[in-house]
Structure formats: structure tokens, C-alpha cells
Amino acid sequence: MSITAAMVKELRQRTGSGMMECKKALVETHGDMETAIENMRKSGLAKADKKSSRIAAEGLVGIKISDDAKSAAMVDVNCETDFVAKGDHFIAFVNTITEFVLNNDISSDEQLLSAELESSETIEGARRALIAKLGENITIRRFQKYTSTTGGCAGYLHGNKIGVLVELGDNNAELGKDIAMHVAAINPQCISEKEVLPEVIAKEKAIISGRIQLEAEETGKAKPAEIIEKMATGRIKKFLSEVTLLGQKFIKDDKVTIGQLLKEKNATVVSFSRFEVGEGIEKVEEDFAAEVMAQIKG
């Protein structure tokens, strides 16, 4: 059977695959469109399985806020290269997943991946199909959703690589965005001192005390234990102000802390989340030029 350009075009539209791949699939099935689609799906799943172990440390953070600012969603979707992350297919996938999380009650990774999109395809199926199309490992690394009954939600994206969600006790979009921008830039570990674990404080205090003792020995000016304790306590207060949102100086006005700013606005921060693409993932340096040359020679 002759494979026409119209047949190749139809298969491309239905699968999103390349022209040569579509033509090859049609030739192999003697023009049987449905069998070609089935074979391409099987091939795509096999490709996805092979790429699942590859490190994906690039990607995008997506954020969606409901019209009434009562709900907000954020996702971190990873791929292998920044080139793919900037492509339309990957961006569309991130937007789809973010919108889905915003509009549905999802409590686990398993629930998200098994959920069905409007096309009746599962999110896991869509992910694996995108791997086959783009040729890179793609993972939905994490997601977060806030739903506020009395307050409001806000978000901020910095270059699509750092995303922050903030839930306030009151609905104040401008303040929420300011707080989100601050969190994106300064990266506090928690809201207040109450959330810092006692063991973290104890460990930091021990380190600080040891440093003070060492400094005293190096200068030949020994300090009594009670003086070291007093100095360590003072430095712990500084440490807590640096790691807690309320203790940090506001990035837009360093004359006030976030705690003071919130007090002026009669507002509270209920919670916040910060995603940064690739954080905590050990990247492998690739020599793409050498890889291309090896493929050409091979």
C-alpha cells in the first residue's frame, strides 16, 4: 500500500511524533493507521522505561492561583536539559499538571500519576508519552496545594526555576506576593522560632560555643563558662533570625523584619513552600559535543 503525505500528517497529528518516525510506522504496518498508533505507543513506553534511570535536574516550576485566591498549586517538573525545559511541549505539560493539581484533591504522588486527564489518559501515561516524544527522562518531582477558608493564597515565580506559595491569614494579594518574593530570594527554613527543632538549636549552640572557646584559646584570653554561654546565647538569637521568616529583614526594606511588616499590616503567614529546580539533585556534567561526535562516528 502506498503511504501518502496525508496519512503521515494524520499520524503526526494523532501521536505528536516526528514525520520520519510516522512514515516508518506506517510502512511497517502497510498503512494500517490504528496498528501504527498502537505500535508507536508500545515503542514509546519502552523508551520511557529505558530513560527512567537518567538524572533529570533541569525543568520548570509551575504555579496556578484560583480566581478568588482561595486555592493555589505549585509543581516541580524535571527533565534532563534546559533546552527541553524551554520547549512548548514541556511547558504545556507543566501547565496541565499544575492546573490539574489546583482543581483536584490530590494527596500523594501515586494518586497524581494514576489520575485521568480530560483526554482519559492518565498523567503517568502522558508523562511517558512525552518522554518518548522528547527523548529525555521527565519526572514530576513534587507538588504542593494550599486551600484557605478565611485567608488567601499568593505565589511568585522567578524565571520559572524558583517558585513560592504563601498562605496568609487574610486575603492580601499584594502582601502575599511581597512575602513570596522575599522567600524566593532569602530562602527561610521555617516561619518562626517555634518551628525550629530543639535538637537543631542545641547542635548549633554547641558549634558556636566550640568556636568561641577556640577563638579565646587562639588569642590567649580564656573565657569563663558563663561568659561563653552568654555569648553563645546571643549568637543563637542571630542564627534564629537568619533562618526564620519572621526574623529576617524584609528584602524590600531592610529597616523592618518580616515579623514587623506583618504586624503593621495586621496579617499572619499560615504557611509557605519554596521549590527550586534541581535543588538536592546531584547533576552529572555531560560533554554533549563529544556525545554527538561519537554518534556521528558510530
C-alpha positions as CSV (number, residue, x, y, z in Angstrom):
1,M,0.0,0.0,0.0
2,S,1.3,3.5,-0.9
3,I,1.9,5.7,2.1
4,T,0.6,9.2,1.3
5,A,1.6,12.5,2.8
6,A,-1.9,12.9,4.1
7,M,-1.6,9.6,6.1
8,V,1.7,10.7,7.6
9,K,0.2,14.1,8.5
10,E,-2.8,12.4,10.2
11,L,-0.5,10.1,12.2
12,R,1.7,13.1,13.3
13,Q,-1.4,14.9,14.5
14,R,-2.7,11.9,16.4
15,T,0.7,11.0,18.0
16,G,2.7,14.2,18.0
17,S,5.7,12.2,16.7
18,G,8.2,13.2,14.0
19,M,7.5,12.8,10.3
20,M,10.1,10.2,9.6
21,E,9.0,8.1,12.7
22,C,5.4,8.3,11.5
23,K,6.3,7.3,7.9
24,K,8.3,4.4,9.2
25,A,5.5,3.2,11.4
26,L,3.0,3.3,8.5
27,V,5.4,1.4,6.2
28,E,5.8,-1.3,8.8
29,T,2.1,-1.8,9.2
30,H,1.3,-1.4,5.4
31,G,-0.7,1.7,6.0
32,D,-2.8,0.4,9.0
33,M,-3.2,3.6,11.0
34,E,-4.6,2.1,14.2
35,T,-1.9,-0.6,14.3
36,A,0.8,2.0,13.7
37,I,-0.5,4.1,16.6
38,E,-0.6,1.0,18.9
39,N,3.0,0.1,17.9
40,M,4.2,3.6,18.4
41,R,2.7,3.7,21.9
42,K,4.4,0.4,22.8
43,S,7.7,1.7,21.5
44,G,7.2,4.9,23.4
45,L,6.6,3.1,26.7
46,A,9.7,1.0,26.1
47,K,11.8,4.2,25.5
48,A,10.3,5.7,28.7
49,D,11.4,2.7,30.7
50,K,14.9,2.9,29.4
51,K,15.2,6.6,30.3
52,S,13.7,6.3,33.8
53,S,17.1,5.9,35.5
54,R,18.7,9.0,33.9
55,I,19.2,12.1,36.0
56,A,16.6,14.9,35.5
57,A,17.8,18.0,37.2
58,E,16.6,20.7,34.9
59,G,12.9,21.7,34.3
60,L,10.3,24.2,35.4
61,V,8.3,25.2,38.4
62,G,4.6,25.9,37.7
63,I,2.2,27.9,39.8
64,K,-1.6,28.5,39.4
65,I,-3.8,30.6,41.7
66,S,-7.6,30.4,41.7
67,D,-9.5,33.5,40.7
68,D,-10.7,34.1,44.3
69,A,-7.1,33.4,45.6
70,K,-8.5,30.8,48.0
71,S,-6.5,28.0,46.4
72,A,-3.0,27.7,44.9
73,A,-1.0,24.9,43.4
74,M,2.7,24.6,42.6
75,V,4.6,21.7,40.9
76,D,8.2,21.0,40.1
77,V,8.6,19.0,36.9
78,N,12.1,17.9,35.8
79,C,13.8,17.0,32.6
80,E,17.4,16.4,31.6
81,T,18.3,19.6,29.7
82,D,17.3,23.3,29.8
83,F,16.7,23.0,26.0
84,V,13.8,20.7,26.5
85,A,12.6,22.7,29.5
86,K,12.1,25.7,27.2
87,G,10.2,23.8,24.6
88,D,6.4,24.2,24.0
89,H,5.6,20.6,24.7
90,F,7.3,20.5,28.1
91,I,5.8,23.9,29.1
92,A,2.3,22.7,28.1
93,F,2.8,19.5,30.2
94,V,3.8,21.6,33.3
95,N,0.8,23.9,32.9
96,T,-1.5,20.9,32.5
97,I,-0.2,19.2,35.7
98,T,-0.3,22.5,37.7
99,E,-3.9,23.2,36.6
100,F,-4.9,19.6,37.5
101,V,-3.4,19.9,41.0
102,L,-5.2,23.2,41.5
103,N,-8.6,21.8,40.5
104,N,-8.4,18.4,42.2
105,D,-7.8,16.9,45.7
106,I,-4.5,15.1,45.3
107,S,-2.7,13.8,48.4
108,S,0.1,11.6,47.1
109,D,2.4,11.0,44.1
110,E,0.7,7.7,43.3
111,Q,-2.7,9.4,43.3
112,L,-1.5,12.1,40.9
113,L,0.2,9.8,38.5
114,S,-2.9,7.5,38.3
115,A,-5.3,10.3,37.9
116,E,-7.0,10.8,34.5
117,L,-6.9,13.9,32.4
118,E,-9.8,15.1,30.3
119,S,-8.4,13.1,27.4
120,S,-9.0,9.9,29.6
121,E,-5.2,9.4,29.5
122,T,-3.6,9.1,32.9
123,I,-1.0,11.6,34.0
124,E,1.6,8.8,34.1
125,G,0.6,7.8,30.5
126,A,1.0,11.4,29.4
127,R,4.4,11.7,31.1
128,R,5.7,8.5,29.5
129,A,4.4,9.6,26.1
130,L,6.2,12.9,26.5
131,I,9.4,11.1,27.3
132,A,9.0,9.1,24.1
133,K,8.4,12.4,22.1
134,L,11.2,14.5,23.6
135,G,13.8,11.8,24.2
136,E,14.6,12.7,27.8
137,N,13.6,11.4,31.2
138,I,10.8,13.5,32.7
139,T,9.7,13.4,36.3
140,I,7.0,15.1,38.4
141,R,9.2,15.6,41.4
142,R,6.8,17.2,43.8
143,F,3.7,19.3,44.2
144,Q,2.0,21.5,46.8
145,K,-1.5,22.8,47.1
146,Y,-2.9,25.3,49.6
147,T,-6.6,25.9,50.2
148,S,-7.6,28.7,52.6
149,T,-11.1,29.2,54.1
150,T,-10.6,32.5,55.8
151,G,-7.4,33.9,54.2
152,G,-5.9,33.9,50.8
153,C,-3.0,32.5,48.8
154,A,-0.3,34.1,46.7
155,G,2.6,33.0,44.6
156,Y,5.7,34.1,42.9
157,L,7.8,32.6,40.1
158,H,11.4,33.7,39.5
159,G,12.4,32.7,36.0
160,N,10.3,29.6,36.2
161,K,13.2,28.0,38.2
162,I,12.2,29.1,41.7
163,G,8.6,29.1,42.9
164,V,7.0,30.1,46.1
165,L,3.5,29.7,47.5
166,V,2.3,31.6,50.5
167,E,-0.9,31.2,52.5
168,L,-1.9,34.3,54.6
169,G,-4.4,34.5,57.4
170,D,-6.2,37.3,55.4
171,N,-6.6,37.7,51.7
172,N,-4.0,40.4,50.8
173,A,-2.7,39.7,47.3
174,E,0.0,42.5,47.3
175,L,1.4,41.5,50.7
176,G,1.3,37.8,49.8
177,K,3.3,38.4,46.6
178,D,5.9,40.5,48.6
179,I,6.3,37.7,51.1
180,A,6.6,35.2,48.3
181,M,9.3,37.2,46.6
182,H,11.2,37.5,49.9
183,V,11.0,33.7,50.4
184,A,12.3,33.2,46.9
185,A,15.3,35.4,47.5
186,I,16.2,34.7,51.1
187,N,15.0,31.1,51.5
188,P,14.0,30.9,55.2
189,Q,13.8,27.5,56.7
190,C,10.5,28.0,58.6
191,I,8.1,30.7,59.7
192,S,9.0,31.3,63.4
193,E,11.5,30.2,66.1
194,K,8.8,27.8,67.5
195,E,9.2,25.6,64.4
196,V,13.0,25.2,64.8
197,L,13.6,21.8,66.3
198,P,15.3,21.8,69.8
199,E,18.0,19.4,68.5
200,V,18.9,21.8,65.7
201,I,19.3,24.7,68.2
202,A,21.3,22.5,70.6
203,K,23.6,21.4,67.8
204,E,24.1,24.9,66.5
205,K,24.7,26.2,70.1
206,A,27.4,23.5,70.6
207,I,29.1,24.5,67.4
208,I,29.0,28.2,68.3
209,S,30.3,27.5,71.9
210,G,33.2,25.5,70.5
211,R,34.0,28.3,68.1
212,I,34.0,30.9,70.9
213,Q,36.3,28.7,73.0
214,L,38.7,28.1,70.1
215,E,38.8,31.9,69.4
216,A,39.6,32.5,73.1
217,E,42.4,29.9,73.1
218,E,43.9,31.4,69.9
219,T,44.1,34.9,71.4
220,G,45.3,33.6,74.8
221,K,42.3,35.1,76.5
222,A,40.4,32.3,78.2
223,K,36.7,32.9,79.0
224,P,34.7,31.6,81.9
225,A,32.0,29.1,81.0
226,E,29.2,31.6,81.9
227,I,30.6,34.2,79.5
228,I,30.8,31.6,76.7
229,E,27.2,30.6,77.5
230,K,26.1,34.2,77.3
231,M,27.9,34.8,74.0
232,A,26.6,31.6,72.5
233,T,23.0,32.5,73.5
234,G,23.4,35.9,71.8
235,R,24.7,34.3,68.6
236,I,21.9,31.7,68.7
237,K,19.4,34.6,68.5
238,K,21.1,35.9,65.4
239,F,21.1,32.4,63.9
240,L,17.3,32.1,64.5
241,S,16.7,35.5,63.0
242,E,18.5,34.4,59.8
243,V,16.7,31.1,59.3
244,T,13.1,32.1,60.3
245,L,10.9,34.1,58.0
246,L,9.6,36.4,60.8
247,G,13.1,37.2,62.0
248,Q,14.6,38.1,58.6
249,K,14.9,41.6,57.3
250,F,12.4,42.4,54.6
251,I,14.1,42.3,51.2
252,K,12.3,45.4,50.0
253,D,13.1,47.4,53.2
254,D,15.9,46.2,55.5
255,K,14.8,48.6,58.2
256,V,12.0,46.2,59.2
257,T,11.8,42.5,59.7
258,I,9.0,40.3,58.1
259,G,7.6,40.0,61.6
260,Q,7.3,43.7,62.0
261,L,5.9,44.1,58.5
262,L,3.1,41.6,59.2
263,K,2.3,43.3,62.5
264,E,2.0,46.6,60.7
265,K,-0.4,45.0,58.2
266,N,-2.2,43.1,60.9
267,A,-1.5,39.9,59.0
268,T,-0.1,36.4,59.5
269,V,1.6,33.8,57.4
270,V,0.0,30.5,57.8
271,S,2.4,28.5,55.7
272,F,4.8,28.8,52.7
273,S,6.6,26.4,50.3
274,R,9.6,27.1,48.1
275,F,10.6,24.9,45.2
276,E,13.9,25.4,43.3
277,V,14.5,23.3,40.2
278,G,17.4,20.9,40.7
279,E,17.9,21.5,44.4
280,G,19.3,18.5,46.2
281,I,19.9,16.6,42.9
282,E,23.5,15.7,42.0
283,K,24.0,16.7,38.4
284,V,26.2,14.8,36.0
285,E,28.3,17.0,33.8
286,E,27.8,15.9,30.2
287,D,30.0,16.6,27.2
288,F,27.3,16.9,24.6
289,A,29.7,17.8,21.8
290,A,31.7,14.6,22.4
291,E,28.4,12.6,22.6
292,V,27.3,14.0,19.2
293,M,30.6,13.2,17.6
294,A,30.6,9.7,19.0
295,Q,27.1,9.2,17.5
296,I,28.3,10.5,14.1
297,K,31.3,8.3,14.1
298,G,29.3,5.3,15.2
